[in-house]
Amino acid sequence: MLATMVLRFVPIVQVLVTATSALALVLPAALPAPVGGLGAAQHASATGVHAGGAPRGGAVSARGDLGGASPTASARPRLSISVSRADVRKGERIWIAGRLSAPGAVAGRTVHVDRRKVGTPTWKRYTSDRANGSGKYVVTVRPTAVYEYRARVTAASGSAAATSASRTVRFSTGTRTLAARAALLGSKVGRATGRATSLSRAQVRRADRAGLRSVTSRSYERGLLVKVRTSSATRTWLVSGDIRRAYEAAGGPAGRYGVPLHDAKCGLLEKGCVQRFSRGTLYESADRSRATATTVTGRRGEVIAAARSQVGYRYRYADASAQRTKFNTWMGNRNAWCSFLQSWASAASGNGALIPKEPRFSSFVSTVRAQMRTGSRPKVGALVFFNTYAPAGRITHVGLVTAVGRSTITVIDGNTTGNLPASTRGVLEREWPRSRALLYAYPEY
């Protein structure tokens, strides 16, 4: 809801980095020869030729075509899929890529990537990409369970729907040294551009990771690899894109955010990625030219980093009763959008409905009251509810707490005016007096 009180702004922790593209990705038509022991199964592609559904009739050949396809199948859309690895260590990313061949133009057509847990019947939409001029698409994901993946396009003018065959990605165990991970990633990280460096004992202690024994990192053309050896395992994590630039600007493994805990979680809204570190969280998306960061860790750090990426967003309106922001588009209506921002941050960080998605502010408040613990104590990551217009004492606005002071709280809130120009609302991060808070709600992070 509209927040009308003008309050003192607080600088935010936000690392500026240059706008660059994410990892250079290798599409199926140009996949390199298998490296690091990859077999043909890991690189095989599968093509669906039946419109409007999964492949039917006939076995999939080694080339990925369906045996027994009808003579007219070549006139229908064909959709291939390949995975960079069919076995992966927990916490590592994979790349899913393929090509859409269809009558008419293919550039710009949305290719959805669905997934389902092995042994379950239901496919769920996971992420998507737009095909380029030659029909190629690519996404990167970090599996959290053993999943099957498939690609799918819906019907378009002059072209039917199509679904690829599926590919299963399973987990493997064992150590992962820096050299081994570099070999497996191949052209996705490119050539080494510097020498491997290790943290001192004092730097290892400051990284604030339980059981940490040693940390070694090395820069490559398209990523930074960080080998983390703990008392129980040796793993090597990839830091790339805008997250890499922000991470290195903050000192890398020896700096502000500590050491990576796993690869980035990608395939999120707006092609977003979020990555956890031992002392913070970083978030990037195609909608922003730089990564945003917080020293908050865990799921609450992911939500805060995603919300912080929207600070500075502005919308100039002609009719205050019909809002047309990106958050309204995402929600599908023109209602007041202060709660939409909070729901969006939860979804954009890969945390689903941790903060519920409701089409009206009143239903959002009711759902939060029903699903979350509430109280009067401010906590980082809590939702805070305010009254911003008459009658006094009625909840009319919501924000996300990012810091707690003795007499103030720092809050990210949207659909607010602050000191913005007339007829403008936006997303701000600023201090509020603690006395203004009517209620706190605590998501189950």
TORKOL-4160 file (C-alpha; in steps of 0.2 Angstrom, whole numbers, padded with zeros to 4 digits, m for minus):
445
<pt num="1" X="0000" Y="0000" Z="0000"/>
<pt num="2" X="0005" Y="0018" Z="m0002"/>
<pt num="3" X="0018" Y="0024" Z="0011"/>
<pt num="4" X="0017" Y="0043" Z="0012"/>
<pt num="5" X="0029" Y="0047" Z="0026"/>
<pt num="6" X="0046" Y="0054" Z="0020"/>
<pt num="7" X="0059" Y="0045" Z="0030"/>
<pt num="8" X="0078" Y="0046" Z="0030"/>
<pt num="9" X="0087" Y="0035" Z="0017"/>
<pt num="10" X="0101" Y="0023" Z="0021"/>
<pt num="11" X="0115" Y="0018" Z="0010"/>
<pt num="12" X="0113" Y="0000" Z="0004"/>
<pt num="13" X="0127" Y="m0013" Z="0002"/>
<pt num="14" X="0127" Y="m0015" Z="m0017"/>
<pt num="15" X="0143" Y="m0019" Z="m0027"/>
<pt num="16" X="0144" Y="m0011" Z="m0043"/>
<pt num="17" X="0150" Y="m0022" Z="m0058"/>
<pt num="18" X="0150" Y="m0019" Z="m0076"/>
<pt num="19" X="0135" Y="m0026" Z="m0086"/>
<pt num="20" X="0141" Y="m0041" Z="m0095"/>
<pt num="21" X="0133" Y="m0057" Z="m0101"/>
<pt num="22" X="0133" Y="m0074" Z="m0091"/>
<pt num="23" X="0144" Y="m0088" Z="m0095"/>
<pt num="24" X="0147" Y="m0092" Z="m0113"/>
<pt num="25" X="0137" Y="m0107" Z="m0116"/>
<pt num="26" X="0140" Y="m0121" Z="m0128"/>
<pt num="27" X="0125" Y="m0127" Z="m0137"/>
<pt num="28" X="0122" Y="m0144" Z="m0143"/>
<pt num="29" X="0127" Y="m0141" Z="m0161"/>
<pt num="30" X="0144" Y="m0136" Z="m0155"/>
<pt num="31" X="0147" Y="m0146" Z="m0139"/>
<pt num="32" X="0165" Y="m0151" Z="m0137"/>
<pt num="33" X="0171" Y="m0169" Z="m0137"/>
<pt num="34" X="0168" Y="m0178" Z="m0120"/>
<pt num="35" X="0181" Y="m0173" Z="m0107"/>
<pt num="36" X="0185" Y="m0180" Z="m0090"/>
<pt num="37" X="0178" Y="m0197" Z="m0093"/>
<pt num="38" X="0161" Y="m0191" Z="m0100"/>
<pt num="39" X="0152" Y="m0205" Z="m0110"/>
<pt num="40" X="0141" Y="m0204" Z="m0125"/>
<pt num="41" X="0126" Y="m0205" Z="m0114"/>
<pt num="42" X="0130" Y="m0189" Z="m0105"/>
<pt num="43" X="0131" Y="m0180" Z="m0121"/>
<pt num="44" X="0117" Y="m0189" Z="m0131"/>
<pt num="45" X="0102" Y="m0178" Z="m0137"/>
<pt num="46" X="0084" Y="m0184" Z="m0140"/>
<pt num="47" X="0072" Y="m0177" Z="m0152"/>
<pt num="48" X="0053" Y="m0177" Z="m0151"/>
<pt num="49" X="0044" Y="m0177" Z="m0167"/>
<pt num="50" X="0026" Y="m0179" Z="m0162"/>
<pt num="51" X="0016" Y="m0163" Z="m0160"/>
<pt num="52" X="0007" Y="m0158" Z="m0144"/>
<pt num="53" X="0015" Y="m0171" Z="m0133"/>
<pt num="54" X="0029" Y="m0182" Z="m0127"/>
<pt num="55" X="0037" Y="m0194" Z="m0140"/>
<pt num="56" X="0026" Y="m0209" Z="m0144"/>
<pt num="57" X="0029" Y="m0225" Z="m0154"/>
<pt num="58" X="0046" Y="m0233" Z="m0157"/>
<pt num="59" X="0062" Y="m0233" Z="m0148"/>
<pt num="60" X="0074" Y="m0219" Z="m0147"/>
<pt num="61" X="0089" Y="m0222" Z="m0158"/>
<pt num="62" X="0107" Y="m0218" Z="m0153"/>
<pt num="63" X="0105" Y="m0202" Z="m0163"/>
<pt num="64" X="0090" Y="m0197" Z="m0153"/>
<pt num="65" X="0077" Y="m0199" Z="m0167"/>
<pt num="66" X="0061" Y="m0209" Z="m0165"/>
<pt num="67" X="0060" Y="m0226" Z="m0174"/>
<pt num="68" X="0043" Y="m0229" Z="m0182"/>
<pt num="69" X="0040" Y="m0210" Z="m0185"/>
<pt num="70" X="0027" Y="m0207" Z="m0198"/>
<pt num="71" X="0032" Y="m0200" Z="m0216"/>
<pt num="72" X="0025" Y="m0183" Z="m0212"/>
<pt num="73" X="0035" Y="m0181" Z="m0196"/>
<pt num="74" X="0048" Y="m0171" Z="m0204"/>
<pt num="75" X="0035" Y="m0157" Z="m0207"/>
<pt num="76" X="0032" Y="m0156" Z="m0188"/>
<pt num="77" X="0042" Y="m0147" Z="m0175"/>
<pt num="78" X="0057" Y="m0156" Z="m0169"/>
<pt num="79" X="0065" Y="m0153" Z="m0152"/>
<pt num="80" X="0081" Y="m0160" Z="m0146"/>
<pt num="81" X="0089" Y="m0160" Z="m0128"/>
<pt num="82" X="0106" Y="m0164" Z="m0121"/>
<pt num="83" X="0113" Y="m0162" Z="m0104"/>
<pt num="84" X="0131" Y="m0157" Z="m0100"/>
<pt num="85" X="0132" Y="m0172" Z="m0088"/>
<pt num="86" X="0121" Y="m0186" Z="m0083"/>
<pt num="87" X="0129" Y="m0188" Z="m0066"/>
<pt num="88" X="0134" Y="m0173" Z="m0055"/>
<pt num="89" X="0140" Y="m0170" Z="m0037"/>
<pt num="90" X="0127" Y="m0162" Z="m0026"/>
<pt num="91" X="0128" Y="m0143" Z="m0027"/>
<pt num="92" X="0135" Y="m0142" Z="m0045"/>
<pt num="93" X="0127" Y="m0134" Z="m0060"/>
<pt num="94" X="0123" Y="m0143" Z="m0076"/>
<pt num="95" X="0118" Y="m0136" Z="m0093"/>
<pt num="96" X="0103" Y="m0141" Z="m0103"/>
<pt num="97" X="0103" Y="m0137" Z="m0122"/>
<pt num="98" X="0095" Y="m0141" Z="m0138"/>
<pt num="99" X="0088" Y="m0135" Z="m0154"/>
<pt num="100" X="0070" Y="m0132" Z="m0161"/>
<pt num="101" X="0067" Y="m0136" Z="m0179"/>
<pt num="102" X="0050" Y="m0130" Z="m0185"/>
<pt num="103" X="0041" Y="m0124" Z="m0200"/>
<pt num="104" X="0042" Y="m0105" Z="m0201"/>
<pt num="105" X="0052" Y="m0094" Z="m0189"/>
<pt num="106" X="0059" Y="m0101" Z="m0173"/>
<pt num="107" X="0068" Y="m0086" Z="m0166"/>
<pt num="108" X="0061" Y="m0080" Z="m0150"/>
<pt num="109" X="0050" Y="m0095" Z="m0147"/>
<pt num="110" X="0049" Y="m0100" Z="m0129"/>
<pt num="111" X="0056" Y="m0117" Z="m0125"/>
<pt num="112" X="0051" Y="m0123" Z="m0108"/>
<pt num="113" X="0061" Y="m0135" Z="m0098"/>
<pt num="114" X="0051" Y="m0146" Z="m0086"/>
<pt num="115" X="0057" Y="m0158" Z="m0073"/>
<pt num="116" X="0050" Y="m0172" Z="m0062"/>
<pt num="117" X="0057" Y="m0182" Z="m0049"/>
<pt num="118" X="0062" Y="m0200" Z="m0055"/>
<pt num="119" X="0048" Y="m0211" Z="m0050"/>
<pt num="120" X="0034" Y="m0198" Z="m0050"/>
<pt num="121" X="0021" Y="m0195" Z="m0064"/>
<pt num="122" X="0019" Y="m0176" Z="m0064"/>
<pt num="123" X="0030" Y="m0164" Z="m0074"/>
<pt num="124" X="0032" Y="m0147" Z="m0068"/>
<pt num="125" X="0038" Y="m0131" Z="m0077"/>
<pt num="126" X="0055" Y="m0126" Z="m0071"/>
<pt num="127" X="0063" Y="m0113" Z="m0082"/>
<pt num="128" X="0063" Y="m0107" Z="m0100"/>
<pt num="129" X="0074" Y="m0099" Z="m0113"/>
<pt num="130" X="0070" Y="m0091" Z="m0130"/>
<pt num="131" X="0077" Y="m0100" Z="m0145"/>
<pt num="132" X="0089" Y="m0090" Z="m0156"/>
<pt num="133" X="0089" Y="m0088" Z="m0175"/>
<pt num="134" X="0094" Y="m0106" Z="m0178"/>
<pt num="135" X="0082" Y="m0113" Z="m0165"/>
<pt num="136" X="0095" Y="m0116" Z="m0151"/>
<pt num="137" X="0091" Y="m0114" Z="m0132"/>
<pt num="138" X="0101" Y="m0116" Z="m0117"/>
<pt num="139" X="0098" Y="m0116" Z="m0098"/>
<pt num="140" X="0108" Y="m0120" Z="m0083"/>
<pt num="141" X="0101" Y="m0128" Z="m0067"/>
<pt num="142" X="0108" Y="m0135" Z="m0051"/>
<pt num="143" X="0099" Y="m0151" Z="m0047"/>
<pt num="144" X="0093" Y="m0153" Z="m0029"/>
<pt num="145" X="0086" Y="m0171" Z="m0032"/>
<pt num="146" X="0087" Y="m0185" Z="m0045"/>
<pt num="147" X="0076" Y="m0177" Z="m0059"/>
<pt num="148" X="0071" Y="m0181" Z="m0077"/>
<pt num="149" X="0071" Y="m0166" Z="m0088"/>
<pt num="150" X="0062" Y="m0162" Z="m0104"/>
<pt num="151" X="0060" Y="m0148" Z="m0116"/>
<pt num="152" X="0044" Y="m0142" Z="m0123"/>
<pt num="153" X="0036" Y="m0129" Z="m0135"/>
<pt num="154" X="0018" Y="m0124" Z="m0136"/>
<pt num="155" X="0009" Y="m0122" Z="m0152"/>
<pt num="156" X="0012" Y="m0106" Z="m0162"/>
<pt num="157" X="0005" Y="m0098" Z="m0177"/>
<pt num="158" X="0009" Y="m0111" Z="m0191"/>
<pt num="159" X="0018" Y="m0123" Z="m0180"/>
<pt num="160" X="0012" Y="m0136" Z="m0168"/>
<pt num="161" X="0018" Y="m0140" Z="m0151"/>
<pt num="162" X="0032" Y="m0152" Z="m0148"/>
<pt num="163" X="0040" Y="m0161" Z="m0133"/>
<pt num="164" X="0058" Y="m0169" Z="m0132"/>
<pt num="165" X="0062" Y="m0185" Z="m0125"/>
<pt num="166" X="0068" Y="m0184" Z="m0107"/>
<pt num="167" X="0085" Y="m0185" Z="m0099"/>
<pt num="168" X="0089" Y="m0191" Z="m0081"/>
<pt num="169" X="0102" Y="m0183" Z="m0070"/>
<pt num="170" X="0108" Y="m0192" Z="m0055"/>
<pt num="171" X="0120" Y="m0189" Z="m0041"/>
<pt num="172" X="0138" Y="m0196" Z="m0039"/>
<pt num="173" X="0149" Y="m0195" Z="m0025"/>
<pt num="174" X="0168" Y="m0192" Z="m0022"/>
<pt num="175" X="0180" Y="m0177" Z="m0021"/>
<pt num="176" X="0181" Y="m0164" Z="m0034"/>
<pt num="177" X="0198" Y="m0156" Z="m0036"/>
<pt num="178" X="0201" Y="m0140" Z="m0045"/>
<pt num="179" X="0209" Y="m0148" Z="m0060"/>
<pt num="180" X="0195" Y="m0161" Z="m0062"/>
<pt num="181" X="0181" Y="m0148" Z="m0061"/>
<pt num="182" X="0190" Y="m0137" Z="m0074"/>
<pt num="183" X="0192" Y="m0152" Z="m0085"/>
<pt num="184" X="0174" Y="m0156" Z="m0084"/>
<pt num="185" X="0168" Y="m0139" Z="m0087"/>
<pt num="186" X="0179" Y="m0137" Z="m0102"/>
<pt num="187" X="0174" Y="m0122" Z="m0113"/>
<pt num="188" X="0161" Y="m0116" Z="m0100"/>
<pt num="189" X="0176" Y="m0109" Z="m0090"/>
<pt num="190" X="0189" Y="m0108" Z="m0104"/>
<pt num="191" X="0207" Y="m0107" Z="m0101"/>
<pt num="192" X="0216" Y="m0102" Z="m0085"/>
<pt num="193" X="0220" Y="m0084" Z="m0084"/>
<pt num="194" X="0230" Y="m0084" Z="m0068"/>
<pt num="195" X="0239" Y="m0095" Z="m0056"/>
<pt num="196" X="0231" Y="m0105" Z="m0042"/>
<pt num="197" X="0232" Y="m0096" Z="m0025"/>
<pt num="198" X="0228" Y="m0102" Z="m0007"/>
<pt num="199" X="0222" Y="m0093" Z="0008"/>
<pt num="200" X="0233" Y="m0091" Z="0023"/>
<pt num="201" X="0228" Y="m0100" Z="0040"/>
<pt num="202" X="0222" Y="m0083" Z="0046"/>
<pt num="203" X="0211" Y="m0080" Z="0031"/>
<pt num="204" X="0204" Y="m0098" Z="0032"/>
<pt num="205" X="0198" Y="m0094" Z="0050"/>
<pt num="206" X="0190" Y="m0078" Z="0044"/>
<pt num="207" X="0180" Y="m0087" Z="0031"/>
<pt num="208" X="0169" Y="m0093" Z="0045"/>
<pt num="209" X="0165" Y="m0110" Z="0038"/>
<pt num="210" X="0164" Y="m0125" Z="0050"/>
<pt num="211" X="0178" Y="m0138" Z="0047"/>
<pt num="212" X="0187" Y="m0128" Z="0034"/>
<pt num="213" X="0204" Y="m0134" Z="0031"/>
<pt num="214" X="0210" Y="m0125" Z="0015"/>
<pt num="215" X="0204" Y="m0114" Z="0001"/>
<pt num="216" X="0212" Y="m0113" Z="m0016"/>
<pt num="217" X="0206" Y="m0103" Z="m0031"/>
<pt num="218" X="0210" Y="m0100" Z="m0049"/>
<pt num="219" X="0203" Y="m0088" Z="m0062"/>
<pt num="220" X="0198" Y="m0094" Z="m0079"/>
<pt num="221" X="0191" Y="m0084" Z="m0094"/>
<pt num="222" X="0173" Y="m0087" Z="m0089"/>
<pt num="223" X="0173" Y="m0091" Z="m0071"/>
<pt num="224" X="0182" Y="m0092" Z="m0054"/>
<pt num="225" X="0185" Y="m0110" Z="m0047"/>
<pt num="226" X="0186" Y="m0111" Z="m0028"/>
<pt num="227" X="0192" Y="m0128" Z="m0021"/>
<pt num="228" X="0186" Y="m0129" Z="m0003"/>
<pt num="229" X="0193" Y="m0143" Z="0008"/>
<pt num="230" X="0184" Y="m0147" Z="0024"/>
<pt num="231" X="0186" Y="m0160" Z="0037"/>
<pt num="232" X="0173" Y="m0171" Z="0027"/>
<pt num="233" X="0175" Y="m0167" Z="0009"/>
<pt num="234" X="0185" Y="m0158" Z="m0005"/>
<pt num="235" X="0174" Y="m0149" Z="m0017"/>
<pt num="236" X="0177" Y="m0136" Z="m0031"/>
<pt num="237" X="0163" Y="m0123" Z="m0034"/>
<pt num="238" X="0161" Y="m0111" Z="m0049"/>
<pt num="239" X="0158" Y="m0093" Z="m0047"/>
<pt num="240" X="0153" Y="m0084" Z="m0063"/>
<pt num="241" X="0144" Y="m0070" Z="m0072"/>
<pt num="242" X="0140" Y="m0054" Z="m0062"/>
<pt num="243" X="0141" Y="m0064" Z="m0046"/>
<pt num="244" X="0159" Y="m0067" Z="m0050"/>
<pt num="245" X="0163" Y="m0049" Z="m0053"/>
<pt num="246" X="0154" Y="m0043" Z="m0037"/>
<pt num="247" X="0163" Y="m0057" Z="m0027"/>
<pt num="248" X="0180" Y="m0053" Z="m0034"/>
<pt num="249" X="0178" Y="m0034" Z="m0031"/>
<pt num="250" X="0174" Y="m0038" Z="m0013"/>
<pt num="251" X="0190" Y="m0048" Z="m0011"/>
<pt num="252" X="0185" Y="m0066" Z="m0017"/>
<pt num="253" X="0188" Y="m0080" Z="m0005"/>
<pt num="254" X="0198" Y="m0069" Z="0007"/>
<pt num="255" X="0185" Y="m0055" Z="0007"/>
<pt num="256" X="0168" Y="m0049" Z="0013"/>
<pt num="257" X="0158" Y="m0064" Z="0008"/>
<pt num="258" X="0169" Y="m0079" Z="0012"/>
<pt num="259" X="0170" Y="m0095" Z="0002"/>
<pt num="260" X="0156" Y="m0102" Z="m0009"/>
<pt num="261" X="0145" Y="m0116" Z="m0002"/>
<pt num="262" X="0140" Y="m0123" Z="m0019"/>
<pt num="263" X="0137" Y="m0117" Z="m0037"/>
<pt num="264" X="0124" Y="m0104" Z="m0040"/>
<pt num="265" X="0106" Y="m0108" Z="m0041"/>
<pt num="266" X="0100" Y="m0103" Z="m0058"/>
<pt num="267" X="0085" Y="m0104" Z="m0069"/>
<pt num="268" X="0075" Y="m0092" Z="m0059"/>
<pt num="269" X="0064" Y="m0077" Z="m0064"/>
<pt num="270" X="0072" Y="m0065" Z="m0076"/>
<pt num="271" X="0086" Y="m0078" Z="m0079"/>
<pt num="272" X="0091" Y="m0075" Z="m0061"/>
<pt num="273" X="0105" Y="m0084" Z="m0051"/>
<pt num="274" X="0108" Y="m0084" Z="m0032"/>
<pt num="275" X="0123" Y="m0090" Z="m0024"/>
<pt num="276" X="0127" Y="m0093" Z="m0005"/>
<pt num="277" X="0144" Y="m0090" Z="0003"/>
<pt num="278" X="0150" Y="m0093" Z="0020"/>
<pt num="279" X="0148" Y="m0075" Z="0025"/>
<pt num="280" X="0134" Y="m0069" Z="0013"/>
<pt num="281" X="0124" Y="m0071" Z="m0002"/>
<pt num="282" X="0125" Y="m0063" Z="m0020"/>
<pt num="283" X="0111" Y="m0062" Z="m0033"/>
<pt num="284" X="0111" Y="m0058" Z="m0052"/>
<pt num="285" X="0098" Y="m0057" Z="m0066"/>
<pt num="286" X="0096" Y="m0052" Z="m0084"/>
<pt num="287" X="0085" Y="m0037" Z="m0078"/>
<pt num="288" X="0100" Y="m0029" Z="m0069"/>
<pt num="289" X="0117" Y="m0024" Z="m0074"/>
<pt num="290" X="0126" Y="m0028" Z="m0058"/>
<pt num="291" X="0124" Y="m0041" Z="m0044"/>
<pt num="292" X="0117" Y="m0037" Z="m0027"/>
<pt num="293" X="0124" Y="m0043" Z="m0011"/>
<pt num="294" X="0120" Y="m0045" Z="0008"/>
<pt num="295" X="0130" Y="m0052" Z="0022"/>
<pt num="296" X="0115" Y="m0062" Z="0028"/>
<pt num="297" X="0116" Y="m0080" Z="0024"/>
<pt num="298" X="0105" Y="m0095" Z="0021"/>
<pt num="299" X="0087" Y="m0093" Z="0013"/>
<pt num="300" X="0084" Y="m0076" Z="0021"/>
<pt num="301" X="0100" Y="m0070" Z="0013"/>
<pt num="302" X="0093" Y="m0076" Z="m0004"/>
<pt num="303" X="0077" Y="m0067" Z="m0002"/>
<pt num="304" X="0085" Y="m0051" Z="0004"/>
<pt num="305" X="0098" Y="m0051" Z="m0010"/>
<pt num="306" X="0084" Y="m0053" Z="m0023"/>
<pt num="307" X="0073" Y="m0040" Z="m0015"/>
<pt num="308" X="0088" Y="m0028" Z="m0014"/>
<pt num="309" X="0091" Y="m0030" Z="m0033"/>
<pt num="310" X="0074" Y="m0020" Z="m0036"/>
<pt num="311" X="0079" Y="m0005" Z="m0025"/>
<pt num="312" X="0079" Y="0010" Z="m0037"/>
<pt num="313" X="0065" Y="0003" Z="m0047"/>
<pt num="314" X="0053" Y="0017" Z="m0051"/>
<pt num="315" X="0036" Y="0018" Z="m0059"/>
<pt num="316" X="0027" Y="0034" Z="m0065"/>
<pt num="317" X="0009" Y="0033" Z="m0065"/>
<pt num="318" X="m0006" Y="0042" Z="m0072"/>
<pt num="319" X="m0019" Y="0033" Z="m0062"/>
<pt num="320" X="m0015" Y="0028" Z="m0044"/>
<pt num="321" X="m0029" Y="0015" Z="m0044"/>
<pt num="322" X="m0022" Y="0005" Z="m0059"/>
<pt num="323" X="m0004" Y="0001" Z="m0056"/>
<pt num="324" X="0006" Y="m0006" Z="m0071"/>
<pt num="325" X="0023" Y="m0011" Z="m0064"/>
<pt num="326" X="0033" Y="m0027" Z="m0067"/>
<pt num="327" X="0026" Y="m0034" Z="m0051"/>
<pt num="328" X="0008" Y="m0031" Z="m0056"/>
<pt num="329" X="0012" Y="m0040" Z="m0073"/>
<pt num="330" X="0019" Y="m0055" Z="m0063"/>
<pt num="331" X="0004" Y="m0055" Z="m0052"/>
<pt num="332" X="m0008" Y="m0053" Z="m0066"/>
<pt num="333" X="m0018" Y="m0038" Z="m0059"/>
<pt num="334" X="m0017" Y="m0019" Z="m0056"/>
<pt num="335" X="m0019" Y="m0019" Z="m0038"/>
<pt num="336" X="m0008" Y="m0010" Z="m0025"/>
<pt num="337" X="0009" Y="m0020" Z="m0026"/>
<pt num="338" X="0019" Y="m0018" Z="m0009"/>
<pt num="339" X="0015" Y="m0036" Z="m0005"/>
<pt num="340" X="0019" Y="m0041" Z="m0023"/>
<pt num="341" X="0037" Y="m0036" Z="m0021"/>
<pt num="342" X="0039" Y="m0047" Z="m0006"/>
<pt num="343" X="0031" Y="m0062" Z="m0014"/>
<pt num="344" X="0042" Y="m0059" Z="m0030"/>
<pt num="345" X="0058" Y="m0058" Z="m0020"/>
<pt num="346" X="0053" Y="m0075" Z="m0013"/>
<pt num="347" X="0050" Y="m0083" Z="m0030"/>
<pt num="348" X="0064" Y="m0074" Z="m0038"/>
<pt num="349" X="0077" Y="m0081" Z="m0026"/>
<pt num="350" X="0071" Y="m0099" Z="m0029"/>
<pt num="351" X="0061" Y="m0100" Z="m0013"/>
<pt num="352" X="0044" Y="m0102" Z="m0020"/>
<pt num="353" X="0030" Y="m0097" Z="m0009"/>
<pt num="354" X="0040" Y="m0095" Z="0007"/>
<pt num="355" X="0032" Y="m0078" Z="0007"/>
<pt num="356" X="0014" Y="m0081" Z="0000"/>
<pt num="357" X="0008" Y="m0075" Z="m0017"/>
<pt num="358" X="m0009" Y="m0067" Z="m0015"/>
<pt num="359" X="m0018" Y="m0055" Z="m0028"/>
<pt num="360" X="m0024" Y="m0043" Z="m0015"/>
<pt num="361" X="m0015" Y="m0035" Z="0000"/>
<pt num="362" X="m0030" Y="m0040" Z="0012"/>
<pt num="363" X="m0028" Y="m0058" Z="0007"/>
<pt num="364" X="m0009" Y="m0057" Z="0009"/>
<pt num="365" X="m0011" Y="m0051" Z="0027"/>
<pt num="366" X="m0024" Y="m0065" Z="0031"/>
<pt num="367" X="m0013" Y="m0078" Z="0023"/>
<pt num="368" X="0003" Y="m0072" Z="0032"/>
<pt num="369" X="m0007" Y="m0072" Z="0049"/>
<pt num="370" X="m0013" Y="m0090" Z="0046"/>
<pt num="371" X="0004" Y="m0097" Z="0040"/>
<pt num="372" X="0018" Y="m0088" Z="0049"/>
<pt num="373" X="0022" Y="m0085" Z="0067"/>
<pt num="374" X="0019" Y="m0067" Z="0071"/>
<pt num="375" X="0026" Y="m0055" Z="0085"/>
<pt num="376" X="0032" Y="m0039" Z="0091"/>
<pt num="377" X="0051" Y="m0042" Z="0090"/>
<pt num="378" X="0061" Y="m0036" Z="0074"/>
<pt num="379" X="0072" Y="m0048" Z="0066"/>
<pt num="380" X="0082" Y="m0048" Z="0050"/>
<pt num="381" X="0071" Y="m0057" Z="0036"/>
<pt num="382" X="0055" Y="m0053" Z="0045"/>
<pt num="383" X="0040" Y="m0045" Z="0036"/>
<pt num="384" X="0035" Y="m0029" Z="0045"/>
<pt num="385" X="0018" Y="m0021" Z="0043"/>
<pt num="386" X="0014" Y="m0003" Z="0045"/>
<pt num="387" X="0000" Y="0009" Z="0045"/>
<pt num="388" X="0003" Y="0023" Z="0032"/>
<pt num="389" X="m0014" Y="0032" Z="0031"/>
<pt num="390" X="m0030" Y="0035" Z="0041"/>
<pt num="391" X="m0037" Y="0027" Z="0051"/>
<pt num="392" X="m0023" Y="0024" Z="0063"/>
<pt num="393" X="m0019" Y="0007" Z="0069"/>
<pt num="394" X="m0025" Y="m0002" Z="0053"/>
<pt num="395" X="m0012" Y="m0012" Z="0043"/>
<pt num="396" X="m0009" Y="m0004" Z="0026"/>
<pt num="397" X="0009" Y="m0008" Z="0021"/>
<pt num="398" X="0022" Y="m0021" Z="0022"/>
<pt num="399" X="0041" Y="m0021" Z="0020"/>
<pt num="400" X="0056" Y="m0033" Z="0023"/>
<pt num="401" X="0068" Y="m0030" Z="0037"/>
<pt num="402" X="0086" Y="m0030" Z="0032"/>
<pt num="403" X="0094" Y="m0023" Z="0048"/>
<pt num="404" X="0089" Y="m0019" Z="0066"/>
<pt num="405" X="0095" Y="m0005" Z="0076"/>
<pt num="406" X="0092" Y="0001" Z="0093"/>
<pt num="407" X="0077" Y="0013" Z="0089"/>
<pt num="408" X="0076" Y="0010" Z="0070"/>
<pt num="409" X="0073" Y="m0004" Z="0057"/>
<pt num="410" X="0080" Y="m0004" Z="0039"/>
<pt num="411" X="0067" Y="m0010" Z="0027"/>
<pt num="412" X="0065" Y="m0014" Z="0008"/>
<pt num="413" X="0047" Y="m0009" Z="0003"/>
<pt num="414" X="0038" Y="m0006" Z="m0013"/>
<pt num="415" X="0024" Y="0004" Z="m0020"/>
<pt num="416" X="0030" Y="0018" Z="m0009"/>
<pt num="417" X="0034" Y="0037" Z="m0013"/>
<pt num="418" X="0047" Y="0042" Z="0000"/>
<pt num="419" X="0056" Y="0057" Z="m0008"/>
<pt num="420" X="0052" Y="0051" Z="m0026"/>
<pt num="421" X="0046" Y="0064" Z="m0039"/>
<pt num="422" X="0027" Y="0067" Z="m0040"/>
<pt num="423" X="0016" Y="0053" Z="m0047"/>
<pt num="424" X="0030" Y="0041" Z="m0045"/>
<pt num="425" X="0031" Y="0025" Z="m0034"/>
<pt num="426" X="0046" Y="0013" Z="m0032"/>
<pt num="427" X="0056" Y="0002" Z="m0022"/>
<pt num="428" X="0067" Y="0009" Z="m0008"/>
<pt num="429" X="0078" Y="0003" Z="0006"/>
<pt num="430" X="0077" Y="0015" Z="0021"/>
<pt num="431" X="0075" Y="0017" Z="0040"/>
<pt num="432" X="0059" Y="0017" Z="0049"/>
<pt num="433" X="0056" Y="0021" Z="0068"/>
<pt num="434" X="0053" Y="0004" Z="0077"/>
<pt num="435" X="0038" Y="0013" Z="0085"/>
<pt num="436" X="0030" Y="0013" Z="0067"/>
<pt num="437" X="0029" Y="m0006" Z="0066"/>
<pt num="438" X="0012" Y="m0014" Z="0070"/>
<pt num="439" X="0016" Y="m0032" Z="0068"/>
<pt num="440" X="0031" Y="m0043" Z="0062"/>
<pt num="441" X="0029" Y="m0060" Z="0053"/>
<pt num="442" X="0043" Y="m0073" Z="0052"/>
<pt num="443" X="0045" Y="m0084" Z="0037"/>
<pt num="444" X="0051" Y="m0101" Z="0040"/>
<pt num="445" X="0068" Y="m0099" Z="0033"/>
